[in-house]
Amino acid sequence: MHSSLTMEPLAYRLLELRKAHGLTQDQLAVRIKATRQQLIDWEKGRHVPKPERRAQIEAFYGLGPGELDPKPSENEEILLLQQVLVLVDELLKLHMRRASPPGDSGAGPGARAAREPMSPQS
């Protein structure tokens, strides 16, 4: 998984195509005469390949014109997965805040009861 919780659909597609073909960024860079940094930027969504470079990438992977662009259904799936990841991240943060109240030693829920003095029974 990427360090970022969200990815542009084209960036995700480029990354998945490269991995599906068992190529490293260095190997692909040599084969399509690009730099490794360009591949990194494309796969992270920092930059988008120019149209002539897209055509070259499509030809390399045996795709037809325009097939590099994710299909609308792929875009929707990627966006949905991104939303789920953001929600999971928020839930984990909330859970961590609730699990460790301020000033708690982290010894667990029974630790507080053990520290409280017992009241005399009548």
Stockholm file with secondary structure:
# STOCKHOLM 1.0

chainA/1-122         MHSSLTMEPLAYRLLELRKAHGLTQDQLAVRIKATRQQLIDWEKGRHVPKPERRAQIEAFYGLGPGELDPKPSENEEILLLQQVLVLVDELLKLHMRRASPPGDSGAGPGARAAREPMSPQS
#=GR chainA/1-122 SS CCSSSCCCHHHHHHHHHHHHTTCCHHHHHHHHTCCHHHHHHHHTTSSCCCHHHHHHHHHHHTCCTTTTSCCHHHHHHHHHHHHHHHHHHHHHHHHHHHHSCTTCCSSCHHHHHHHSCCCCCC
#=GC SS_cons         CCSSSCCCHHHHHHHHHHHHTTCCHHHHHHHHTCCHHHHHHHHTTSSCCCHHHHHHHHHHHTCCTTTTSCCHHHHHHHHHHHHHHHHHHHHHHHHHHHHSCTTCCSSCHHHHHHHSCCCCCC
//
